[in-house]
Amino acid sequence: MNKTKVLFLCTGNSARSQLAEGLLRALAGEHFEVFSAGTEPKGSILPEVQEVMREVGIDISSQWSKSVMEYMGRVNFGYVITVCADAEENCPAIFLNMGTHEHWPFDDPAKFDEEQRLASTRRVRDQIEERMCIWLTQQNIIPSDFRKTN
């Protein structure tokens, strides 16, 4: 079965798009091939992002910060979902005109002060998960319950 390709796009590809990539894999990875990228990638994922994903049982250690240009002319996405206003404004038009484009704006964990970054990153993770579950339900896909307790 060919899986629909989904690209989550933000500016630095260090937080929101990484959270979304990991969450979609956990919630519906059997339905989608999931990617993330940034218009100005930072080159690393925030440690708080990795920590809040581990807290819910998602390992994103194989993900890395990359440029949207890595996919230019190489991948045809069924969905391009921007998760910040800057990416919405600065994404190469070729991606925004590809497949279905949606904009889901979320706060940037990289901009929170260090004292609040972990709690704020948890909040953004949960907001992305909530939005993603609505989106999956709209597509008649039942999200996996990856947070099950044994």
N, C-alpha and C positions, 0 to 999 in steps of 0.2 A: 504494500500500500504506500502510495506517495503521500507523505505528510505535508501539510501546508506550512510554508516557511513564514515565521514571524520575526520581525526586527523591532526591538525596543531601542529607542534612540534618545539620548540626552546629551548634554554638553561634554562632561568629563569622562563619562563611562566608568565612574568610580563608585557610584552609589545607586541611584534610582533605577537605571536601566539594568544594572547587575541584579538588584533585588527582583525586578520583574522577570528577568531571564530565569533565575533560579526558581522563582515561584511558579511560573508557567510550566516548567519541566516537572515540578512536583505535583501540580494540580491536574495537568492534562498532557504530559509529555508523550503519551501514546498517540495523540492526535496532531501534534505540532513538532516541527523542527525549529528550535528557538535560538535566536541570536541577539546580541546587544552590541551597541557601538556608540561612539561619541563624535560630535563635530569637532571637538578639541580635546582628545583623550588625555587623561592625566598620567597614564602609564601604570597605575596601580589601583587596587580596590581599597577603599577605606577599611581599616581594621574593624571598626564598629559594624560595618555591613556584614563582614564575614562572621562576626560574633553573633549578631541578631539572627542570622540565618542558621547558624549552628544551634541556637537556642530552640528552634522549631524543627530541628532534625534535617536540615538541608545543607549539604556540603557543596559549596561553590568554589572549592580550591582549584578546580580545573578551569575556571573562568578567568579571563584576563581583560584588561582595559585595551581597547583597540579603536581604530579610526573607522568611521563609516566608509571611507575611501577604499578600505580593503575589500569591500563588497561591490564597488562600482564596476558594472559590466560583468560581474561574476555570478551574482545570485539574484534570482527574481523572487521577490517576496510577495506573499499573498496578503500580508498585513504589515503595515509600517505604523508603529504606535510611538508617538513622541511623548515623553514624560516630563518635559520642561519647555517653557516658553522660548528659551534661547534656541533649543534644537528645532522647535517648530519654525522659527524665523530663519535659521541658518542651514537647515538641511538642504543638500542638493536637490533641486526640483525633481530630478529623475526618481528619487526614492518616494517623494510625496505624491507623485503621479503613478506610482506602482501599486497594483492591488488596491486594497482598502486602506485608507489612511484615517487614523483616529488620533486625537490629542487628549491625553490624560495628564493634566498638570499636577505635580506634587512638589512639596517643599524639598529643598536640597540639603541633605544631611551634612554635606561638606561646609555649609554656611552656618551651621549651629555652633555655638561656643562649646569648647571642650567639655565643660561641666555638664551640659545638657545633651551632648551629641548622642550618647548611647540611648537614652530614653526617647529622644526625638527620632532616632533612626528606627527604633521599634515601632513608633507611631506611624512613620512613613511606610514601613514594611506592611503593617496591618492595613493601612489605607489602600496600598497597591493590591494586596490580597483580596480585600473586599471588592474593589473595582473589577479585578480580574474574574472573580466568581460571578459577578453580574454579567460580564461580557461572555463568559463561557455558557451560562444559563441561557442567554439570548441566542446562542448558537446550538442550543439543545445538547450541550455537553454537560454531564454531571461531573463536577470537580472531584478529584480524589481527596479523601480525607487523610492527608499525609501527617496530620497531627494526632493520629490515633494513639491511644495508650494501650499497652499490652497488659 
